[in-house]
Amino acid sequence: MISHDEIQACLSARLDGEQPSLDDAIVDAHLAQCEECAAFWEQALSLSQTVRFAEVDGNVAPPSDLADAILAGVNDPWHAMMQRRQVNVMIGRAALCAIAVCWIVWAIVGVVGVGEALAQTPEVAAATLMGVAVRFGVGLSLGLASWKPAQIPGIVLIVGTMFTFTLGFAVLDAVQRIGAVAPMTVIAPGIALLALAWTWIADKGVAMRRAWHLLNADPTGL
């Protein structure tokens, strides 16, 4: 009685180009009647066609296009990641440019308020003029960040400090119900800070992710 293992061993030898231990007629007759061995043969054929090893100089070697196939498999996710990075950076830079224009327009509108403040007291006029200068400076800084995202870390320190202090004063103002802090003085720096953070993460996120994989002994991670 011929076992399934013997037939499957002969089928494997046939695929490898070796001489099977049983006659081909016996193997084929068993294959026509045994569903288990037929399924094994179909699976072996499918696997053999997938691998597709070629004979080169008498040695078994992979096909010549295997390197291209491997590189294509690696490059596809890498290219997809770089495309996402470019899109996110473009969105962030466009947002920074638009916000910079808003800050500069806000500063120009504030210049009109300087003339009105001069009619009151010198202290009010000085405070209004200082606010105009700060808005204009922030607008220019955001424009620089949109042009050169590498400058974002330094600008984040300024805008982040401004937002933190303004938020603290706004909370104190709300608790004491003074009503001296305008909501826009908190919202505007917050939006600018979010845009700066978005652009910086989009620009440096890939490098940070690669560094993280290297620290975790996974240099192949994207």
Sequence and secondary structure as in RCSB ss.txt:
>XXXX:A:sequence
MISHDEIQACLSARLDGEQPSLDDAIVDAHLAQCEECAAFWEQALSLSQTVRFAEVDGNVAPPSDLADAILAGVN
DPWHAMMQRRQVNVMIGRAALCAIAVCWIVWAIVGVVGVGEALAQTPEVAAATLMGVAVRFGVGLSLGLASWKPA
QIPGIVLIVGTMFTFTLGFAVLDAVQRIGAVAPMTVIAPGIALLALAWTWIADKGVAMRRAWHLLNADPTGL
>XXXX:A:secstr
   HHHHHHHHHHHHHT   SS HHHHHHHHHH HHHHHHHHHHHHHHHHH  EEETTEEE  TTHHHHHHHHHH
HHHHHHHHHHHHHHHHHHHHHHHHHHHHHHHHHHHHHHHHHHHTS HHHHHHHHHHHHHHHHHHHHHHHHHH GG
GHHHHHHHHHHHHHHHHHHHHHHHHHT   S THHHHHHHHHHHHHHHHHHHHHHHHHHHHHHHHTT TT  
